[in-house]
Amino acid sequence: MIVLRNGIVHGVRPALSAAMGAALGSLAWGFAAAVGVAAFVARSDAAFEALRYAGAAYLAYLGVRTAVERPPARTPEPEPAPATVPSGHTRVRPMLGRRWFRQGLLADLLSPKAGLFFLAVLPQFVPQGWAPMPAMMLLSLVDCLLVAAWLGFLSYFSHHALRRLHQPVWYRTVQIVCGLTLVLLALHVVTADPGR
């Protein structure tokens, strides 16, 4: 949802940045499962609930911010101009898309079900005779690449196939719908049975 929202509202680069953040979050959960951190979250009700509520709060924050933010002067969002230092030399610009990357990363890391997925599913695919830890890390890397490819496709699709939504009336409608959807997802995370 965050990748689609960024692609429609802000452009391809923000969507791709969020996609790469989500892919890295997926990889982090896979590695955590491989070393047993996700097992601790799965066994600890307090850790699971804390992570679940933090994830819901973050989704709600993104949803409200999306629904109320003003459309930029032009779409997609222009790149910031490089800053200059007093000597007149151009300073290296911070990594482009850092804000959007962080959105994708946090949305994935604050989802305890992502960790439980890796803990419950990945071990079943470890080939017989392989050491579990290296095999799970390799499977996590494969998952990361698949997530990056799929969300990368969504980034381009959401921007190019749906560019007509950049008209002001549609643009505002998309903002509100995406924002409310994120808030509803947050409510679902809080109210649904975790199914542990």
N, C-alpha and C positions, 0 to 999 in steps of 0.2 A: 504494500500500500504506500509506503514511504517513497519507494522508487517510482511508482506510477505518479504519485503526487508531484514529486520533484521534476519528472520528465514533462508533465503537462504544464505545470505552473512556472518552472524556472528554466527548463531546457535540458539538453542531453548531458552536459558536463556535471551538473548537480546530481542528476539521476545516476550517472555512472559512478560518481564518487560515493553515493549512498549504497549502491550495489557492491562496490568493492569493500566498503565498511562492513556490510552484512556478510560478505564472503569471508572476511577475516574473522569476524565474530564466530562464524560457523567453524572455522578452523580452530579457533581458540577453545571452543566447547569440545571439539573432537580430541584435542590434545589434553584438555582437562579430564575427559572421560578416560583417556589412555593412562593417565597418571593417578587417577582415583579421586580427583577433586569433585567431579560430578557425582561420584558415589556418596561423598559426604553430604552434598546438597540433597541427594535423594533420600538419605537416611535421616537427615535432620529436618524436622518439621519447621523449626524456627528459621533455619537458613532458607528453606524452600519458600516459606511465606514471605520473608523479608524480600527475597528476590522477586517474587510474584508481584508484590505491592509496589516495589520500586519500578518494575517494568510497566505496570498499569499507570502509575503516576507519570512516567515519561511519555507514554502514548497519549495520555490525556493532555499533557502540556503541549505536545506537538499538534494535537488536534485543535485545541483552542487557539494556539498561535496561528495555525493555518487558516482557520475560519475567520479570524479578526484582522489579519495583516492586510495592509493596503497593497493593491497591485503595484508592481514597479512601473516606472515611467515608460519603459519599453521592455518587451519580452523577447528572448530570454534575458536574464540578468546580465548586464555588461560586466566584463572583467575589470577589476580595480587597476588603476594606473600604477606603474612601479613607483615606489617611494624613492626619494633622493636623500642623500646625506649631505651635511654642510660642505664637504669637499667638492661636491658636484658630481661625484660618482653615483651611478645607479646602484641602489641596494638590492640584493637578491630578494625577490618577492616571496612571501610565505607560500607554502605548498597550496596550490589551487585546489579548491574544493574541500578544504580541511573541515569546514562547518558541516557540509553535507556528508562527508566520510564519517564524521563523528556520530551523526544521526543514525546512519545505517549500522555502525558498530554497536552503539549503545542499545538500539532496539533489539539487536540479536543477543547481546550479552545479558540483557535484563530479562530474557525469556528463559525461565527455568525448564520449560518443556523442551527447549532445544537441547539442553544438557541431558535431560532424561532420555530424549530420543537417541542421542549418541550412546548413552550408557546401556539402553535396552536393545538397540538394533545393531550397532556396529559389531559387538562381539560375535553375533551370529554369522557374520561374513568373514571372520578370520579364517584363512585357509588352514586346513589340518597340517600340523607339523611346524607352523610358523610361530615365532615368539609373539605373544599377544600384543605387547606394547608397540614394537615397530610396525606390526601389521595394522593396528588401529590408527597409528599416526599416518600411515600410507593411505588408508581408507578415508581418513579425515581430509587429507590433501586432495584426494579425488573428489570428495563432496564439495570442498571449497571451490575447485575448478568448475564443477557443474553449477554451483550456485552463481558464481561469477558469470558464466556463460548465459544462463537463463535470465538473470537480472540485467545483464548487459543488453540482451535482446529486448527486454521490456523497456529499458532506458531509451533505446532508439525508437521502438514502436510507439511508446507513449508520447514522444515528442513529435516525430515525423508523421505518423499515421493520424494523430489527433491534433495537428497544428491548428485546425479550424477553431479549436476551443480557446485559442488565444484572443479571439474577439472579446471585447470587454464584458459583455453580458454573460457569455459562456465561461469566460475566465473566472469571474466572480462566483458563478454557480459551482464550478469545479472546486474552487477553494473551499466553499462552504460544505459541499458534499464530502470532500476528502477529510476536512477537519472533523465533521460530525462522525464520519466512519471511524476515524482514529479514536475519538472519544468513546464511541460505542464498543470498539474493541477493548479499550481500557476497562469499561464497565463489565464486559464479558469476562475478562481476566480476573476481576475482583469477585464477581458473583458466581461464576461457574464452579462446579465441582472439579477440583484439580485432577481427579481421576488417578491418584497415585496408587 
